[in-house]
Structure formats: C-alpha cells, structure tokens
C-alpha cells in the first residue's frame, strides 16, 4: 500500500525524512549504484530499529514484556507505520538498484555479443592456403600410403628364442 508524502513527513523527523526523500522520484534516479547501496543500508537500519520498537510495544500491550525506557509512550501503531514508511522506501531503492544492475548486465551482454560477432566474421574471411608443390623441381618421390607395420625388437628376439627352445625339446625327445 502506498503512503502519501505528507503522511510520511508527519510521521518522521526532519533527518529521517531527508533520508526517505532520497528514495523518491527525482533524487532516486540521480544516484549511482554505490549511492543506492549506501541508502539501502541506512534505510535497512532505520526499518530494523522501528521493527524492534514496534514488536517491543506489541509485547508490552499483551503483557509479555516489561516496558523499556520512559520516552516511548502510546500504542504500537506509530512505530508500525514508521516501519512501513522505511520498508516502502527500501523497496523503491531495491527496485532501482535491480534496474541499474539489469541495465549494466544487458550492456555487458551486448558488448560480448558484438565481440563474438566480430570474431566470427574475422574467422570467415581466412587467407587462402599455401600453394604446395610447384613446377620445375623435377620428379619427387610420392610418399607411400600403406601403413608401415613395425615389430618391436624384443618381440623379434623372443620369437627366435622360442623357436630354438622348441627345437631343442623335440631333439631331446628323440634321443631317449
């Protein structure tokens, strides 16, 4: 629910109203992201303080807590309304901060897309491949396309040794 500026002014002190006034239309759009974050923290502190006072006053009226301090008479409605003023101001600031972050993210995405497009266009226009073989060099050997099979040297020796051992077994069988 929106609260009128006159009602806000009647609820808040001059210093508090100056902080809340920064969350309204013309002043809000003049702040950068750092200024908005500072305003957010200040409004959160003020809202939390009023929330604590309102809860304390509600507990006092129900008889669950002892009164704290003598300078805060009355019901819990006033701190509740003041808390609502600060909460609404905080909502406005949060929305504006989110809007600025979205604009920055969108700009970053557009920049990244432009760079990607430039890289893609640069990759499409490649230079022609080198010429390769040229004339007037005489006959050149053509490399073989067959796969060259190589047997490791230890396999060569082991096969011949196995053959020798098998032959020796056969020779020794016939002598007995």
C-alpha positions as CSV (number, residue, x, y, z in Angstrom):
1,X,0.0,0.0,0.0
2,X,1.4,3.4,-0.9
3,X,1.8,6.1,1.7
4,X,1.4,9.8,0.8
5,X,4.5,12.0,1.2
6,X,2.6,14.4,3.5
7,X,1.8,11.4,5.8
8,X,5.5,10.3,5.7
9,X,6.6,13.9,6.6
10,X,4.2,13.9,9.6
11,X,5.5,10.6,10.9
12,X,9.2,11.2,10.6
13,X,11.7,13.7,12.0
14,X,13.5,16.1,9.6
15,X,16.7,14.0,9.4
16,X,14.7,10.8,8.8
17,X,12.5,12.4,6.2
18,X,15.7,13.7,4.3
19,X,16.9,10.0,4.1
20,X,13.4,8.8,2.9
21,X,13.1,11.7,0.5
22,X,16.2,10.4,-1.3
23,X,14.2,7.3,-2.3
24,X,11.5,9.3,-4.1
25,X,11.3,10.1,-7.8
26,X,13.8,12.8,-8.8
27,X,16.5,12.2,-6.2
28,X,16.4,8.4,-6.7
29,X,17.4,8.5,-10.4
30,X,20.3,10.8,-9.7
31,X,22.1,8.2,-7.6
32,X,24.6,5.8,-8.9
33,X,24.9,2.1,-7.7
34,X,27.3,3.0,-4.8
35,X,24.9,5.8,-3.6
36,X,22.0,3.4,-3.8
37,X,23.8,0.8,-1.7
38,X,24.6,3.4,1.0
39,X,21.0,4.5,1.0
40,X,19.9,0.8,1.2
41,X,22.0,0.2,4.3
42,X,20.7,3.4,6.0
43,X,17.1,2.5,5.3
44,X,17.6,-1.1,6.5
45,X,19.0,0.2,9.8
46,X,16.1,2.6,10.3
47,X,13.5,0.0,9.4
48,X,15.0,-2.6,11.7
49,X,15.1,-0.2,14.6
50,X,11.4,0.7,14.1
51,X,10.5,-3.0,13.7
52,X,12.2,-3.7,17.1
53,X,10.3,-0.9,18.7
54,X,7.0,-2.0,17.3
55,X,7.5,-5.6,18.4
56,X,8.5,-4.4,21.9
57,X,5.4,-2.2,22.1
58,X,3.2,-5.1,21.0
59,X,4.7,-7.4,23.6
60,X,4.1,-4.7,26.3
61,X,0.5,-4.3,25.4
62,X,0.0,-8.0,25.6
63,X,1.7,-8.1,28.9
64,X,4.5,-10.4,27.8
65,X,7.3,-7.9,28.4
66,X,8.3,-5.1,30.8
67,X,8.2,-1.5,29.4
68,X,11.7,-0.4,28.1
69,X,12.6,3.3,28.6
70,X,10.2,6.0,29.6
71,X,10.3,8.1,26.5
72,X,8.2,6.0,24.3
73,X,4.5,6.1,25.4
74,X,1.5,5.1,23.4
75,X,0.5,2.1,21.3
76,X,2.5,0.1,18.8
77,X,0.7,1.8,15.8
78,X,3.1,4.7,15.4
79,X,6.3,2.6,15.1
80,X,4.5,0.1,12.9
81,X,3.5,3.0,10.5
82,X,7.1,4.4,10.6
83,X,8.5,0.9,9.9
84,X,6.1,0.7,6.9
85,X,7.4,4.1,5.6
86,X,11.0,2.8,5.8
87,X,10.1,-0.5,4.2
88,X,8.4,1.2,1.3
89,X,11.4,3.5,0.8
90,X,13.7,0.4,0.9
91,X,11.5,-1.3,-1.8
92,X,11.9,1.7,-4.1
93,X,15.6,1.7,-3.6
94,X,15.9,-2.0,-4.1
95,X,13.9,-1.8,-7.3
96,X,16.1,1.0,-8.7
97,X,19.3,-0.9,-7.8
98,X,18.0,-4.0,-9.6
99,X,17.0,-1.9,-12.6
100,X,20.5,-0.4,-12.8
101,X,22.1,-3.9,-12.4
102,X,19.9,-5.2,-15.2
103,X,20.9,-2.3,-17.5
104,X,24.6,-3.0,-16.8
105,X,24.2,-6.7,-17.4
106,X,22.3,-6.1,-20.6
107,X,25.1,-3.7,-21.8
108,X,27.7,-6.3,-20.9
109,X,25.8,-9.0,-22.9
110,X,25.5,-6.7,-25.9
111,X,29.2,-5.9,-25.7
112,X,30.1,-9.7,-25.5
113,X,27.8,-10.4,-28.4
114,X,29.4,-7.7,-30.6
115,X,32.9,-9.1,-29.8
116,X,31.7,-12.6,-30.6
117,X,30.3,-11.5,-33.9
118,X,33.5,-9.6,-34.8
119,X,35.5,-12.8,-34.0
120,X,33.2,-14.9,-36.1
121,X,33.3,-12.5,-39.1
122,X,37.1,-12.4,-38.8
123,X,37.2,-16.2,-38.9
124,X,35.0,-16.4,-42.0
125,X,37.5,-14.4,-44.1
126,X,40.6,-16.5,-43.9
127,X,43.6,-16.3,-46.2
128,X,44.0,-18.8,-49.0
129,X,46.0,-21.9,-48.2
130,X,49.7,-22.1,-49.4
131,X,50.3,-23.3,-52.9
132,X,52.0,-26.6,-52.0
133,X,54.1,-28.2,-54.7
134,X,55.3,-26.1,-57.6
135,X,56.6,-27.0,-61.1
136,X,60.2,-27.2,-62.4
137,X,61.6,-29.2,-59.5
138,X,61.8,-32.5,-61.3
139,X,60.4,-35.8,-60.2
140,X,59.6,-36.1,-56.5
141,X,59.0,-39.3,-54.6
142,X,55.4,-39.9,-53.7
143,X,55.0,-40.9,-50.1
144,X,53.6,-44.3,-49.6
145,X,50.0,-44.5,-48.3
146,X,50.4,-48.0,-46.8
147,X,50.6,-48.2,-43.1
148,X,54.1,-49.3,-42.0
149,X,54.0,-52.1,-39.6
150,X,56.9,-52.4,-37.2
151,X,57.6,-55.3,-34.8
152,X,59.4,-54.3,-31.7
153,X,63.0,-55.6,-31.3
154,X,62.2,-57.6,-28.2
155,X,59.5,-59.5,-29.9
156,X,61.8,-60.5,-32.7
157,X,64.4,-61.9,-30.3
158,X,61.8,-63.7,-28.2
159,X,60.2,-65.5,-31.2
160,X,63.6,-66.8,-32.4
161,X,64.5,-67.9,-28.9
162,X,61.1,-69.7,-28.6
163,X,61.8,-71.5,-31.9
164,X,65.2,-72.6,-30.6
165,X,63.8,-73.9,-27.3
166,X,61.0,-75.8,-29.1
167,X,63.5,-77.4,-31.5
168,X,65.7,-78.4,-28.6
169,X,62.8,-80.1,-26.8
170,X,62.0,-82.0,-30.0
171,X,65.6,-83.1,-30.4
172,X,65.9,-84.3,-26.9
173,X,62.7,-86.4,-27.1
174,X,64.0,-88.5,-30.0
175,X,67.2,-89.5,-28.2
176,X,65.9,-91.4,-25.2
